[in-house]
Amino acid sequence: MPRRAKGEDGLTEQQRQFRDTYLQTRNARQADKHAYSAQCMLDASIRKEAYKLLNNPNIAPTLAAKQETAQLKHDITIALLTEMLQDAFNMAKTQKQSQAMTSAAMALGKLHGLIVDKRKDVTPRRSIAEIDARIRAIVDASRSERDGLDPDDRRVTIPGYGTA
């Protein structure tokens, strides 16, 4: 089997692809699938290989360095945005604009994870009768398929629900 060519960083092309995909997705299993065309492998095997790659002596240091660089960029961005929002707050305060002050304060809170928008529950509400009817339909359909019977020919007693 021929040796794979390594670049200046000591990584093969597939290792480089793994590293880059991992840095983008933060998902080692997905990065392994992408870099090594592992679509036919079992999920457990992919996880095992991905773990090995994360700890590979050639990949781990470059991952750490890239993550550190990304973290520094992230910190600078957060710090810059924080400073800008504090300036906006102070300017609004000097001009006695309470709405602008509130907006800047809320943005600061959201930026630092102190304020989280509420999520709206969009699950449709159903009555007990609708739920019972759906359960009966599913039970009847599965029994009729299994037994080869018409759903109206079978009556089922479900504990706590009576005859369906």
C-alpha positions as CSV (number, residue, x, y, z in Angstrom):
1,M,0.0,0.0,0.0
2,P,1.6,3.3,-1.0
3,R,2.3,5.9,1.7
4,R,0.1,9.0,1.6
5,A,1.8,12.2,0.9
6,K,2.0,14.6,3.8
7,G,2.0,18.3,3.6
8,E,4.2,20.8,5.4
9,D,2.0,20.5,8.5
10,G,2.6,16.7,8.6
11,L,-1.0,15.9,7.7
12,T,-2.3,13.8,4.9
13,E,-5.0,15.4,2.7
14,Q,-7.7,13.3,4.5
15,Q,-6.4,14.3,7.9
16,R,-6.5,18.0,6.8
17,Q,-10.1,17.5,5.6
18,F,-11.0,15.9,8.9
19,R,-9.5,18.8,10.9
20,D,-11.1,21.5,8.8
21,T,-14.6,19.8,8.9
22,Y,-14.3,19.2,12.6
23,L,-13.4,22.9,13.2
24,Q,-16.5,23.9,11.2
25,T,-19.0,21.5,12.6
26,R,-17.5,20.5,16.0
27,N,-18.7,17.0,15.1
28,A,-15.9,14.4,14.9
29,R,-18.2,11.7,13.5
30,Q,-19.4,13.9,10.7
31,A,-15.8,15.1,10.0
32,D,-14.7,11.4,9.7
33,K,-17.5,10.6,7.4
34,H,-16.7,13.5,5.2
35,A,-12.9,13.1,5.1
36,Y,-12.8,9.3,4.8
37,S,-16.0,8.5,2.8
38,A,-17.2,6.3,5.7
39,Q,-20.8,6.2,4.7
40,C,-20.8,2.4,4.6
41,M,-19.2,2.0,8.0
42,L,-21.2,1.2,11.2
43,D,-21.8,4.3,13.4
44,A,-19.8,2.7,16.3
45,S,-16.8,2.2,14.0
46,I,-17.0,5.8,12.7
47,R,-17.1,7.1,16.3
48,K,-14.1,5.0,17.2
49,E,-12.1,6.2,14.2
50,A,-13.1,9.8,14.9
51,Y,-11.9,9.5,18.5
52,K,-8.6,8.1,17.3
53,L,-8.2,11.0,14.8
54,L,-9.0,13.6,17.5
55,N,-6.2,12.1,19.5
56,N,-3.8,11.5,16.6
57,P,-0.4,13.1,17.5
58,N,-0.3,14.9,14.1
59,I,-3.9,16.2,14.2
60,A,-4.4,17.1,17.9
61,P,-1.8,19.9,18.0
62,T,-3.0,21.5,14.8
63,L,-6.6,21.3,16.1
64,A,-5.6,22.9,19.3
65,A,-3.8,25.7,17.5
66,K,-6.7,26.4,15.1
67,Q,-9.2,26.3,18.0
68,E,-7.1,28.8,20.0
69,T,-6.9,31.2,17.0
70,A,-10.7,30.9,16.5
71,Q,-11.2,31.5,20.2
72,L,-9.1,34.7,20.1
73,K,-11.1,36.0,17.1
74,H,-14.3,35.2,19.0
75,D,-13.1,37.0,22.1
76,I,-12.1,40.0,20.2
77,T,-15.5,40.1,18.5
78,I,-17.4,39.7,21.8
79,A,-15.2,42.4,23.4
80,L,-15.7,44.8,20.5
81,L,-19.5,44.3,20.5
82,T,-19.6,44.7,24.3
83,E,-17.7,48.0,24.0
84,M,-19.9,49.3,21.2
85,L,-23.1,48.4,23.1
86,Q,-21.8,50.1,26.3
87,D,-21.0,53.2,24.3
88,A,-24.5,53.2,22.8
89,F,-25.9,52.8,26.3
90,N,-23.8,55.7,27.7
91,M,-24.7,57.9,24.7
92,A,-28.4,57.2,25.2
93,K,-28.1,57.9,28.9
94,T,-26.5,61.3,28.3
95,Q,-29.3,62.2,25.8
96,K,-31.9,60.8,28.2
97,Q,-33.3,58.3,25.8
98,S,-34.6,55.5,28.0
99,Q,-35.8,53.3,25.1
100,A,-32.3,53.3,23.5
101,M,-30.8,52.6,26.9
102,T,-33.1,49.6,27.4
103,S,-32.3,48.3,23.9
104,A,-28.6,48.5,24.5
105,A,-28.9,46.8,27.9
106,M,-31.0,44.0,26.4
107,A,-28.6,43.5,23.6
108,L,-25.7,43.3,26.1
109,G,-27.6,40.7,28.1
110,K,-28.4,38.6,25.0
111,L,-24.8,38.9,23.8
112,H,-23.5,37.5,27.1
113,G,-26.2,34.8,27.4
114,L,-28.0,36.4,30.3
115,I,-31.2,36.9,28.4
116,V,-32.8,34.2,26.3
117,D,-35.8,34.7,24.1
118,K,-38.8,32.5,25.0
119,R,-39.7,29.7,22.7
120,K,-43.3,29.5,21.6
121,D,-44.9,26.0,22.0
122,V,-46.5,25.3,18.6
123,T,-47.7,21.8,19.4
124,P,-51.3,21.6,18.3
125,R,-53.6,21.0,21.3
126,R,-55.8,17.9,21.1
127,S,-58.7,16.8,23.3
128,I,-58.6,13.5,25.2
129,A,-61.3,12.2,22.8
130,E,-59.1,13.0,19.7
131,I,-56.1,11.2,21.3
132,D,-58.2,8.2,22.2
133,A,-59.6,8.0,18.7
134,R,-56.1,8.2,17.2
135,I,-54.9,5.4,19.5
136,R,-57.9,3.2,18.6
137,A,-57.3,3.8,14.9
138,I,-53.6,2.8,15.2
139,V,-54.3,-0.3,17.3
140,D,-57.1,-1.3,14.9
141,A,-55.0,-0.8,11.8
142,S,-52.0,-2.7,13.3
143,R,-54.2,-5.6,14.4
144,S,-56.1,-5.8,11.1
145,E,-52.9,-5.8,9.1
146,R,-51.5,-8.5,11.4
147,D,-54.6,-10.7,11.4
148,G,-55.8,-9.9,7.9
149,L,-59.1,-8.7,9.3
150,D,-61.4,-5.7,8.7
151,P,-60.8,-3.1,11.5
152,D,-64.5,-3.0,12.2
153,D,-64.6,-6.8,13.0
154,R,-62.2,-6.5,15.9
155,R,-62.9,-4.9,19.3
156,V,-60.0,-4.4,21.7
157,T,-60.0,-3.6,25.4
158,I,-57.3,-1.2,26.4
159,P,-56.7,-1.1,30.2
160,G,-57.8,2.2,31.6
161,Y,-59.6,3.2,28.3
162,G,-62.3,0.6,27.9
163,T,-63.3,-1.1,24.7
164,A,-62.0,0.3,21.5
